[in-house]
Amino acid sequence: MYIKATEGSNHSDKRFETNWREAKRHGFIRGAYHYFSTESPGDKQANLFISRVKLEPGDLPPVVDVEDEPKNAAAYREELKKFINALEKHYGVKPVIYTYKKFHERHINNAHFKDYPLWIARYNVNDPGIGSEWVMWQCSEKGKLPGIREMVDINVLNGSMEALEKLRIK
């Protein structure tokens, strides 16, 4: 279960601490994500995330959600790389990049980010459409779960429980 922690360089999700604590209390494998902004420097965004998220052994690696189309692709990649490098240095694990197929094709599927796990969003199809390089695939945003009124995202892991265990922080 991934829980939104932060967005940009100055927005923290007001329910993060409660959601984070309760996910652990109920035995969920948990991870935190950051919505990356085109409006603020990557290092400032990383500082906010790191100040809010204390990962423990057994948690999932941090995720950076990249969806906003940049005005300057090269500058965007540079700021995203700063963000990712700061998280990797702090947590000692490669962050996962979450994005959708077209964004991946335009901005992520290149030498700058090829070594990072990929979580791809692509709905209403039989596969994510990017070969086998994905770790997770968000295949629907219209899932239903008991006890939750709103629709939830449905994700598929590319592998077994063993693959999930390998993702978790040691």
N, C-alpha and C positions, 0 to 999 in steps of 0.2 A: 504494500500500500504506500503510495507516494502522497505526501502532504505538502501543500503549498506553504512555503516559508516567507519568501520575499519576492519583490519585484522592483527592478530598477535599483537606484541607489538610496531611496528613502521611503520605500513602502514595505512594511512588515504585515503579514496577515495577522489580524487581531486574535484569531482562534488557534494560531499555530501551536503555542505551548500546550493548550488544553488538548488539542487533537493529537499532538506528539506523545504526550503523557498517556492519554487514554488508549492510543494504538498499542503501546507497549504493554499496558496493564491488561489488555484483552488478548495479548499473544500474537498480534499481527507482526509480520516482517515489515518493517517500516523504512521509509526513505523520505528525504526532503527535496523539494525542487524550488528553483528560482526562475522567474520569468524575466528573461534578458531584455533590456530596453535599448533602443537605438539612441536614446536621449542622454545617457550618462556613461562615463568612463567605466570600462570593465573592472579596473582595480577597485573603484569605489563600490561597485555592485558586489564584488567578491567580499569586501570588508563587511558589508551589511549582512550577507548570508552567513559568513563565518562567525560574526558576533551573535547570531541568533540560533545557529544549528550546532548542537554538540552531538556528533555521531559517536556511537558505541560499537564495540564488536557485535556482529550479528545484524547490524543495520545494513541497508542497501546503500550503494554509493550515491553521492549527490547527483542531481539532474539539473541541467540547464535547458530551459524551454526556449527555443529560438523560432519565432514565427513572424516577427515584424519585418517587412521588406525594408532594407537599408537604402538610404539615399546614396551612400558611397560604399560599395561592396568591399573594397580593399580596407578602408578604415574600419568598417564593421568587423571584418575578420580579425583585424589587429586587436580591437577591444575585446572581442570574444575570446581570443587566444590569451589575453591578459587575465580575464576572468577564470578561464579553465586552468591556466598555469597556477594561479593563486590557490584555487581549490585543491588541485592535485598536490601541491606542496604542503598545504595545511593538513589535509586528511590522509595523505599517503596512498591515494587511490585515484584512478582515472575517473573523472566525472562522465556520466552518460549524457549524450546529446539527444534531446527530444525535438523532433520537427516533423513536418509533413513532406510528402514525396517531392513536390515541385521545389520547395525551398531547399531540400537536400540536394537536388540536382543542380540548382543555381549556385548555392553558397557553401555547402558542407562536404559534398562529394569531391574532395580535392586533397592534395598533399597536406594541407594544414591540419586536417581533422581526421585523417584515415585511421589513426590508431586509437580512436575513442569509440567506446560502445555506442551503438545507435538504437534509439527507440523511435520508431517511425509511426506516424499517424496516417492511416489511409482507410477510409470507410467504404462499405458496400462493394467490396471486391473479395476474391477468394485468396489473395495473397498480397503482401505489401508491395510487390512489383519492383524490388530493388536487388534481387539476387538473395544470397544467403548471409549478407554482412550484418543484418540486424540482430539485436539481442532481444528486443521486445517490439511488438506490433500492436498499436491501438487500432482495433478493427471496428469499433463502434463507440458512439457516444450516447447510445440509447438503451443501455442495460438497465435491468431492474434487479434489486436485491431486497430481501425481506428486511423490514425495519427502516428502509430509506425511501422517502416519498419521491425525491427527485430522481431523474434518470442518472445513471453513472456510466463512466467509461468502461469499456471491456477491452482487456489486453491479453495478448498471447505471448508466452515466453518461447523463444527459439531454443528449445532443448528440454531437458528433464529437470527434475528436482536437483539433480547433481549440478546442472548449469546454474540454477538459482543459488545454490550453496557457494559456488565459485564466485558469484557476483558479490556476496555479502562481505562486509568488512571483517577482517581477521582480528 
